Amino acid sequence: MRPRSIAALAAIGAATLVLLPMQMAALRFLPGLAARIPRLWHRIALAALGIRVTVRGAPSANQPLFLVSNHISWTDIPVLGSLLPLSFIAKSEVSGWPGVGHLARMQRTVFVEREARSRTGRQAGEIAARLVEGDTMVLFAEGTTSDGNYIYPFRTALFGAAQQALRDSDAESVAIQPVAIAYVGLQGMPMGRYHRSLIAWPGDVALGPHLKGVLDEAAIDVIVSFGEAIVFDASTVRKSAARDAEASVRALFENALRTSSPVWRR
């Protein structure tokens, strides 16, 4: 492993040792602070990994806020987590991953069994409860990671969380905001189809070797595009909202791949 990679891991490890006890205490006594500490950790992780984020658009100010994004790699987590206080919706297997599962729980991740259709209602209800509490939730709606060049069809089941949130609160609508993540640059050069596959993390690749590959590459540029929020109210059809969100994410994604000049860089 390269010296720079070792230094990056050391920086992430040090940040974890310092911030993890603070987060554990904040979750118990200071929930407002607990929403902000992970953002600091993600920012440190991105700096160590050499990932630079350009943001187009902005998160909606409306609440409840449900972010719906494409998914390419584990790096999507710190990329989005560095931008605003939020929590993720992840597959149940993540909860058992050594180290990673514990960190995910510290950010109050909701774990779901995507293939367990009989539990969809309960899982959507748990997400809805968090939305009603004021938490911004992130759904990777493809249900899997892509190769970074395409958007896969969105799964619609967990969009039911918006319906549940309306039933369980006084809110007249839920803001479903499309978000597109596009990896566009590597070491100062445009990232083509081949190099995007290097950052993509398919499920059959172990995390350790993929992490080493990202560390060795460094200097990765990513564009995060926030689209116009979809107003989900009592008259909205869940599957229609999912189709509209998918179309918006696809358009934002394709635009980011075509044009990579930054509007704002964190």
LINKA-V536279 format. One record per pair of residues at least 4 apart in sequence whose C-alpha atoms are under 8 Angstrom apart, sorted by the first residue. I is the first residue (numbers start at 1). J is the second residue. If there is no record, write none. Layout:
i:I j:J
i:I j:J
This chain:
i:1 j:5
i:1 j:6
i:1 j:212
i:1 j:216
i:2 j:6
i:2 j:216
i:3 j:7
i:4 j:8
i:4 j:215
i:4 j:216
i:5 j:9
i:5 j:212
i:5 j:215
i:5 j:216
i:6 j:10
i:7 j:11
i:7 j:48
i:8 j:12
i:8 j:48
i:8 j:49
i:8 j:215
i:9 j:13
i:9 j:48
i:10 j:14
i:11 j:15
i:11 j:44
i:11 j:45
i:11 j:48
i:12 j:16
i:12 j:44
i:12 j:45
i:12 j:48
i:13 j:17
i:14 j:18
i:15 j:19
i:15 j:41
i:15 j:44
i:16 j:20
i:16 j:41
i:17 j:21
i:18 j:22
i:19 j:23
i:19 j:37
i:19 j:41
i:20 j:24
i:20 j:106
i:21 j:25
i:22 j:26
i:22 j:37
i:23 j:27
i:23 j:34
i:23 j:37
i:23 j:38
i:23 j:106
i:24 j:28
i:24 j:106
i:25 j:29
i:25 j:30
i:26 j:30
i:26 j:31
i:26 j:32
i:26 j:33
i:26 j:34
i:27 j:31
i:27 j:33
i:27 j:34
i:27 j:106
i:30 j:34
i:31 j:35
i:32 j:36
i:33 j:37
i:34 j:38
i:34 j:107
i:35 j:39
i:35 j:85
i:35 j:86
i:35 j:107
i:36 j:40
i:36 j:84
i:36 j:85
i:37 j:41
i:38 j:42
i:38 j:81
i:38 j:82
i:38 j:85
i:38 j:107
i:39 j:43
i:39 j:81
i:39 j:82
i:39 j:83
i:39 j:84
i:39 j:85
i:40 j:44
i:40 j:82
i:41 j:45
i:41 j:82
i:42 j:46
i:42 j:78
i:42 j:79
i:42 j:81
i:42 j:82
i:43 j:47
i:43 j:78
i:43 j:81
i:43 j:82
i:44 j:48
i:45 j:49
i:45 j:78
i:46 j:50
i:46 j:51
i:46 j:52
i:46 j:78
i:46 j:79
i:47 j:51
i:47 j:52
i:49 j:214
i:49 j:215
i:49 j:218
i:49 j:219
i:50 j:215
i:50 j:218
i:50 j:219
i:50 j:220
i:51 j:218
i:51 j:219
i:51 j:220
i:51 j:221
i:51 j:222
i:52 j:219
i:52 j:220
i:52 j:221
i:52 j:222
i:52 j:265
i:52 j:266
i:53 j:79
i:53 j:221
i:53 j:222
i:53 j:223
i:53 j:224
i:53 j:265
i:53 j:266
i:54 j:221
i:54 j:222
i:54 j:223
i:54 j:224
i:54 j:262
i:54 j:263
i:54 j:264
i:54 j:265
i:54 j:266
i:55 j:223
i:55 j:224
i:55 j:225
i:55 j:226
i:55 j:262
i:55 j:263
i:55 j:264
i:55 j:265
i:55 j:266
i:56 j:223
i:56 j:224
i:56 j:225
i:56 j:226
i:56 j:262
i:56 j:263
i:56 j:264
i:57 j:225
i:57 j:226
i:57 j:227
i:58 j:225
i:58 j:226
i:58 j:227
i:59 j:177
i:59 j:226
i:60 j:65
i:60 j:175
i:60 j:177
i:60 j:228
i:60 j:229
i:62 j:174
i:62 j:175
i:63 j:134
i:63 j:174
i:63 j:175
i:64 j:131
i:64 j:132
i:64 j:134
i:64 j:135
i:64 j:136
i:64 j:171
i:64 j:173
i:64 j:174
i:64 j:175
i:65 j:131
i:65 j:134
i:65 j:135
i:65 j:136
i:65 j:137
i:65 j:174
i:65 j:175
i:65 j:176
i:65 j:177
i:66 j:131
i:66 j:136
i:66 j:137
i:66 j:138
i:66 j:139
i:66 j:162
i:66 j:174
i:66 j:175
i:66 j:176
i:66 j:177
i:67 j:136
i:67 j:137
i:67 j:138
i:67 j:139
i:67 j:176
i:67 j:177
i:67 j:178
i:67 j:179
i:68 j:138
i:68 j:139
i:68 j:140
i:68 j:141
i:68 j:176
i:68 j:177
i:68 j:178
i:68 j:179
i:68 j:245
i:69 j:138
i:69 j:139
i:69 j:140
i:69 j:141
i:69 j:178
i:69 j:179
i:69 j:180
i:69 j:181
i:69 j:249
i:70 j:140
i:70 j:141
i:70 j:142
i:70 j:145
i:70 j:151
i:70 j:179
i:70 j:180
i:70 j:181
i:70 j:249
i:71 j:76
i:71 j:140
i:71 j:141
i:71 j:142
i:71 j:144
i:71 j:145
i:71 j:146
i:71 j:181
i:72 j:76
i:72 j:145
i:72 j:146
i:72 j:147
i:72 j:148
i:72 j:181
i:72 j:199
i:72 j:200
i:72 j:201
i:73 j:145
i:73 j:146
i:73 j:199
i:73 j:200
i:73 j:201
i:73 j:202
i:74 j:201
i:75 j:79
i:76 j:80
i:76 j:181
i:77 j:81
i:78 j:82
i:79 j:83
i:80 j:84
i:80 j:224
i:81 j:85
i:81 j:86
i:85 j:136
i:86 j:107
i:86 j:135
i:86 j:136
i:86 j:137
i:86 j:138
i:87 j:107
i:87 j:108
i:87 j:109
i:87 j:110
i:87 j:135
i:87 j:136
i:87 j:137
i:87 j:138
i:88 j:107
i:88 j:108
i:88 j:109
i:88 j:110
i:88 j:137
i:88 j:138
i:88 j:139
i:89 j:109
i:89 j:110
i:89 j:111
i:89 j:112
i:89 j:137
i:89 j:138
i:89 j:139
i:89 j:140
i:90 j:94
i:90 j:109
i:90 j:110
i:90 j:111
i:90 j:112
i:90 j:139
i:90 j:140
i:91 j:95
i:91 j:111
i:91 j:112
i:91 j:113
i:91 j:114
i:92 j:96
i:92 j:111
i:92 j:112
i:92 j:113
i:93 j:97
i:94 j:100
i:94 j:101
i:94 j:104
i:94 j:111
i:95 j:100
i:95 j:101
i:95 j:102
i:95 j:104
i:95 j:105
i:95 j:111
i:96 j:101
i:97 j:101
i:97 j:102
i:98 j:102
i:99 j:103
i:100 j:104
i:101 j:105
i:102 j:106
i:103 j:107
i:104 j:108
i:104 j:109
i:105 j:109
i:110 j:126
i:110 j:127
i:112 j:123
i:113 j:119
i:114 j:120
i:114 j:143
i:116 j:120
i:119 j:123
i:120 j:124
i:120 j:157
i:120 j:158
i:121 j:125
i:121 j:160
i:122 j:126
i:123 j:127
i:123 j:158
i:124 j:128
i:124 j:158
i:124 j:159
i:124 j:160
i:124 j:161
i:124 j:164
i:125 j:129
i:125 j:161
i:125 j:164
i:125 j:165
i:126 j:130
i:126 j:161
i:127 j:131
i:127 j:137
i:127 j:161
i:128 j:132
i:128 j:161
i:128 j:162
i:128 j:164
i:128 j:165
i:128 j:168
i:129 j:133
i:129 j:165
i:129 j:168
i:130 j:134
i:130 j:135
i:130 j:136
i:130 j:137
i:131 j:135
i:131 j:136
i:131 j:137
i:131 j:165
i:132 j:165
i:132 j:168
i:132 j:169
i:140 j:144
i:141 j:154
i:141 j:155
i:141 j:156
i:142 j:151
i:142 j:152
i:142 j:153
i:142 j:154
i:142 j:155
i:143 j:154
i:143 j:155
i:144 j:203
i:145 j:200
i:145 j:201
i:145 j:202
i:145 j:203
i:146 j:150
i:146 j:151
i:146 j:152
i:146 j:200
i:146 j:201
i:146 j:202
i:147 j:196
i:147 j:197
i:147 j:200
i:147 j:201
i:147 j:202
i:148 j:182
i:148 j:183
i:148 j:193
i:148 j:196
i:148 j:197
i:148 j:199
i:148 j:200
i:149 j:193
i:149 j:196
i:149 j:197
i:151 j:250
i:153 j:246
i:154 j:242
i:154 j:243
i:154 j:246
i:155 j:242
i:156 j:160
i:156 j:238
i:156 j:239
i:156 j:242
i:159 j:163
i:159 j:238
i:159 j:239
i:159 j:241
i:159 j:242
i:160 j:164
i:160 j:238
i:161 j:165
i:162 j:166
i:162 j:174
i:162 j:232
i:163 j:167
i:163 j:232
i:163 j:233
i:163 j:234
i:163 j:238
i:164 j:168
i:165 j:169
i:165 j:174
i:166 j:170
i:166 j:171
i:166 j:172
i:166 j:173
i:166 j:174
i:166 j:233
i:166 j:234
i:172 j:233
i:172 j:234
i:173 j:231
i:173 j:232
i:173 j:233
i:173 j:234
i:174 j:231
i:174 j:232
i:174 j:233
i:175 j:229
i:175 j:230
i:175 j:231
i:175 j:232
i:176 j:229
i:176 j:230
i:176 j:231
i:176 j:232
i:176 j:245
i:177 j:226
i:177 j:227
i:177 j:228
i:177 j:229
i:177 j:230
i:177 j:245
i:178 j:226
i:178 j:227
i:178 j:228
i:178 j:229
i:178 j:230
i:178 j:245
i:178 j:246
i:178 j:248
i:178 j:249
i:179 j:224
i:179 j:225
i:179 j:226
i:179 j:227
i:179 j:249
i:179 j:252
i:180 j:223
i:180 j:224
i:180 j:225
i:180 j:226
i:180 j:249
i:180 j:250
i:180 j:252
i:180 j:253
i:181 j:222
i:181 j:223
i:181 j:224
i:181 j:225
i:181 j:253
i:182 j:222
i:182 j:223
i:182 j:224
i:182 j:253
i:182 j:256
i:182 j:257
i:183 j:191
i:183 j:196
i:183 j:199
i:183 j:220
i:183 j:221
i:183 j:222
i:183 j:223
i:183 j:257
i:184 j:190
i:184 j:191
i:184 j:192
i:184 j:196
i:184 j:220
i:184 j:221
i:184 j:222
i:184 j:223
i:184 j:256
i:184 j:257
i:184 j:260
i:185 j:189
i:185 j:190
i:185 j:191
i:185 j:219
i:185 j:220
i:185 j:221
i:185 j:222
i:186 j:190
i:186 j:191
i:186 j:195
i:186 j:217
i:186 j:218
i:186 j:219
i:186 j:220
i:186 j:221
i:187 j:217
i:187 j:218
i:187 j:219
i:187 j:220
i:188 j:219
i:188 j:220
i:188 j:221
i:191 j:195
i:191 j:196
i:192 j:196
i:193 j:197
i:194 j:198
i:195 j:199
i:196 j:200
i:197 j:201
i:198 j:213
i:198 j:214
i:199 j:214
i:201 j:205
i:201 j:210
i:205 j:209
i:205 j:210
i:206 j:210
i:207 j:211
i:208 j:212
i:209 j:213
i:210 j:214
i:211 j:215
i:212 j:216
i:213 j:217
i:214 j:218
i:223 j:256
i:223 j:260
i:223 j:262
i:225 j:252
i:225 j:253
i:225 j:256
i:226 j:252
i:227 j:248
i:227 j:249
i:227 j:252
i:230 j:241
i:230 j:245
i:232 j:236
i:232 j:241
i:236 j:240
i:236 j:241
i:237 j:241
i:238 j:242
i:239 j:243
i:240 j:244
i:241 j:245
i:242 j:246
i:243 j:247
i:244 j:248
i:245 j:249
i:246 j:250
i:247 j:251
i:248 j:252
i:249 j:253
i:250 j:254
i:251 j:255
i:252 j:256
i:253 j:257
i:254 j:258
i:255 j:259
i:256 j:260
